[in-house]
Structures are given as C-alpha cells and as structure tokens.
Amino acid sequence: MTIAVSGATGQLGRLVIGKLKQKVATDNIVGLVRNTEKARDLDVAVRVADYTQPATLEAALAGIDTLLLISGNEIGQRATQHANVINAAKKAGVKRIVYTSLLRADRSPLNLAPEHVQTEADLKASGLQYTILRNGWYTENYTGSITPALANGAFYGSAGDGKIASAARADYAEAAVVALTNEAHSGITYELAGDNAYTLAELAAEISSQTGKDIPYVNIPEADYAAALKGAGLPEGFAAAIASWDVGASQGALFDDGRQLSKLIGRPTTSLADSVRQALA
C-alpha cells in the first residue's frame, strides 16, 4: 500500500512522515509538497502538488492507495483547494482519503468550521473511502506564546475560563498514522482532543511553576487582544482570527472529554506540563 502525505513539509506533515517511517517501508511513502527544496530531509519520495493548481494534483496522486489530506492554511480558500485534491484523487484511482478536519466541525462556533464541513461533505459525496480526523487544538498554539508571556510578565488572551482540551501536534500525527495504516478506520469520523482540559489561567500557573516566575493570566476583550497581536507584528486579519478563536474557547469550542484521541493512539495524550517543558527547552 502506497501512502501519500500532503503538506509534507508542514509541522504536522513532517511529524506524520517521521512516524510513518517507523511502521511502513520508506518506499511506500510519498510526500506531496509545493517546494521540493524544503523536502530534501524527509528521506522519502516527493512529488510536487499544489492545492491551488489542479493540473499538478492528478499526476502527483498516480499510484497512491491512501492519501492524508492535511487541511490547507489559507482560510477562505480551503474548501475549493480541498475539492481540487478530492477530485484529482478520484481521477487518479486513490482508494481512501484521511482528512484532518476540526473538532465538532458541524457545530463549532469557530470561523474555521464551515470550510471543514464543506470538505467533509465533498469527501462523503466522492464515492471514495474516507476517515475524518476532527482535530482539536494543538497545545503548541498556546505554548508558542510562552516566550512573549515571559517577556511581558503575563499571559494575555480572551478565552476567559474556557476549558481547552488540546493535545500535542505529535499526538495528532500519531493518530493520523494509525488511521492511514489500518483500513478498519474507513467510514469513521473521530472527534480528537486531549485527555485533560485546562484554562489559560491554569496554563499560566504551569508556566509560573516551571520558570519560577509569576506569570498571571490576564483576560482582555477580543478587540484589545487582536490589537495587541497586530502590534506584535501579526497581519491584521490573522490577529483578529486568533482573538476570535480565543473567544470561541470561552464558549466551549475547544473542549471535548470523549478521549477518542488517546483511545486511537493507545496511550494518554501529552500532558500540559510536558508540553510546557518542551516549549521552555
């Protein structure tokens, strides 16, 4: 069985490739990338595949049995891009697609959700076998803010007391490998999230504990948080999106207690303490 991983040079894609090589012969793994120069260290066959260029996709998917379609990062363009991949996969004879969607996409208040819902519908209508991995938040989305929190003496956000059941990116990568390498997961939609939810106040307390510094969590209005992120150098649209996702967290959008992720990978998800420790290292 030949397995292809799209977005293979991205943060999730690289982890999936690395974990796949532990379970599948390297000759049976193909990395799909936009830039082959960035893929030299993957140590697998690579093919050029651009979600926005349908002409590149069918050839890239020739001879592929199972495809991991990692969702694109161009919000507003993704439904069309993913449809391009699904159509090309069907023409190329791909048998099954494993797709990285969003936690509870069909009822999530996050602005990320509608494109995932559309892709899920397109996948189900394609006639291909599928597995849908509705990934929750990556813990790295928050631990990536530890450095500025230490510099500012506080961890800022707009998530209030919202519980966040995030997991490490490596946990989701491992789940993708499980789904890719076992056809018993066909036709299933998984809601994937971390075992133990936390608030941003609890994250700040963990940072304080591990650094020996007093780093409180400071909750601020969405507009103020967006302005602060823009002031830190993020593009205005992306800053506004991040702030809106925090508000979504305050409404429960990032919480799930089904523990389907740990069941799928056969071990507990990475703890918050371990994630903070890794970020500080």
KAZI-V771420 format. One record per helix or strand of 3 or more residues. SS is the DSSP state (@ for helix, = for strand). FROM is the first residue (numbers start at 1). TO is the last residue. If there is no record, write none. Layout:
SS	FROM	TO
SS	FROM	TO
This chain:
=	3	6
@	11	20
@	26	28
=	29	33
@	36	42
=	45	48
@	54	60
=	66	69
@	78	92
=	96	102
@	105	107
@	113	125
=	129	135
@	140	143
@	146	152
=	154	157
@	169	180
@	183	185
=	189	192
@	200	211
=	216	219
@	222	231
@	236	250
@	260	265
@	272	280
